[in-house]
Amino acid sequence: RPHSMSLMVHPTDYKQDTMVRLLYERVPQHRQPRMQELNDPVIEYIPLTRRVLSHDLTELPMGKYIVCGEALVRGEVYQASCLEICIERLDNNTLPTGVQLLIVVSIALV
């Protein structure tokens, strides 16, 4: 799907009652995929009900993202990892819906 990413969460050492803290943020191109590079990330908590879990992030503006995940049990982090991903512009030669609506309204007002 455009402007989205699917993540496969699979801790190497799965523990019962694990929660995953997912942190992600759109960042400048020069940033490295490290937790310290995140200034104001979006934070999601996902219960890990099985060893492998798929999670989708949708409606992301284009750009570079740093995504970090931490596996926690009772608030204690036992595994963490970060990655970077680039969301690219969907090139379908159409204007975004909001821009199309703005043009129609502008024409109607004239």
CORKAZI-V875393 format. One record per backbone hydrogen bond with DSSP energy under -1.0 kcal/mol. CO is the residue of the C=O (numbers start at 1). NH is the residue of the N-H. E is the energy in kcal/mol with one decimal. If there is no record, write none. Layout:
co->CO nh->NH e->E
co->CO nh->NH e->E
This chain:
co->3 nh->60 e->-2.9
co->5 nh->57 e->-3.0
co->7 nh->55 e->-2.6
co->9 nh->53 e->-2.5
co->18 nh->48 e->-2.7
co->19 nh->72 e->-3.3
co->20 nh->46 e->-2.7
co->21 nh->70 e->-2.0
co->22 nh->44 e->-2.7
co->23 nh->68 e->-3.4
co->24 nh->42 e->-3.0
co->25 nh->66 e->-2.2
co->28 nh->31 e->-1.5
co->32 nh->34 e->-2.2
co->34 nh->37 e->-1.5
co->35 nh->38 e->-1.6
co->42 nh->24 e->-2.0
co->44 nh->22 e->-3.3
co->46 nh->20 e->-3.0
co->47 nh->49 e->-1.3
co->53 nh->9 e->-3.7
co->55 nh->7 e->-3.4
co->57 nh->5 e->-2.5
co->63 nh->87 e->-3.0
co->64 nh->27 e->-2.8
co->65 nh->85 e->-2.3
co->66 nh->25 e->-1.7
co->67 nh->83 e->-2.4
co->68 nh->23 e->-3.1
co->69 nh->81 e->-2.1
co->70 nh->21 e->-2.9
co->71 nh->78 e->-2.7
co->71 nh->79 e->-1.1
co->72 nh->19 e->-2.7
co->73 nh->76 e->-1.8
co->76 nh->73 e->-2.0
co->79 nh->71 e->-3.1
co->81 nh->69 e->-2.9
co->83 nh->67 e->-2.9
co->85 nh->65 e->-3.2
co->87 nh->63 e->-2.3
co->90 nh->92 e->-1.3
co->96 nh->100 e->-2.2
co->97 nh->101 e->-2.5
co->98 nh->102 e->-2.0
co->99 nh->103 e->-2.1
co->100 nh->104 e->-2.3
co->101 nh->105 e->-2.6
co->102 nh->106 e->-2.3
co->103 nh->107 e->-2.4
co->104 nh->108 e->-2.4
co->105 nh->109 e->-1.9
